[in-house]
Amino acid sequence: MKYILNGSKLSVCALGALLLCPGGAAVAQNPPPADHPAVTVKGQTYTPRSILARNMGTPEDQTTQFTPHKIIGNIYYVGTKTLSSFLIATPEGNILIDSTYERNVPTIAKSVADLGFKFSDVKILLGNHAHGDHQEGDALVKQMTGAQVMAMAEDVPLLQAMKPGGKEHPIDRILHDGDRVTLGGTTLVAHLTPGHTRGCTTWTTTAADGGKTYNVMFGCSLRPPAMITPANAEEFTRAFKTVRALPCDIQLGDHGAQYNMQEKYAKLKDGNPNPFIDPASCTLEADVQEAMFHAVLAEQQAAWP
Ligand SMILES: [Zn+2]
């Protein structure tokens, strides 16, 4: 088997691999990623194909509202069945993380309203990483709310290439690793966890609930591409180390499957302990993706003569 190393994102797009096409993630599924290598973590076996399928679900899952719900404190889920969007409510307005696909923005606005908040009170829009399934709707959110859109510097080129319907991608503040975003007494910290994209951002904050304070981590995707370049490998290695060192009682992610959202949501009942408080599984996604990263690298190296 021969691998062609080519740094150009366009050619990766043309190969139809792994959601690397800015603003066009939906078109990049054909052919699907390989069904090898396989890794087993905590009794569950994963392949690149199964991970992508787990993350994305069906096209319908990607656009169907999931019941909006409180996760903890002032943090709420307002995304679809498989694409996360989070609302952080403060007395001075709200923060939204991830607009997802542009066509989902009205659904997110509905989820915000269903929870009793006003979509027009979104003052700040943050992102997980510059792929269309997470940030394509940024321009429309800005149009509907006037929110300040903030982006990690390393993701700016990909975001600028994301122009649904020809709309320029808005960027009001450029962030760097460790930057803080504060609104109405809530502070989120941006951690650069590169690899999946160069500016992939893991957000952390704290949430108060029932007289206690919890560390909340909004994980960025750690899913490796089909072809890992040396520079990309160095980024992933840094990201895995960073993520593992973050304080975490509640791990969230850009796809609900990364934190078993649907199973946890099903256990969310008054009187039960909050199922989202689950420090033991905070590094599960990193474990899965790091195992896959090493397996992909090993397969890649074995393919070279
Ligand atoms: Zn992605």
Boltz pocket constraint, residues with backbone or C-beta under 6 A from the ligand:
constraints:
  - pocket:
      binder: B
      contacts: [[A, 18], [A, 19], [A, 129], [A, 131], [A, 196], [A, 221]]
      max_distance: 6.0
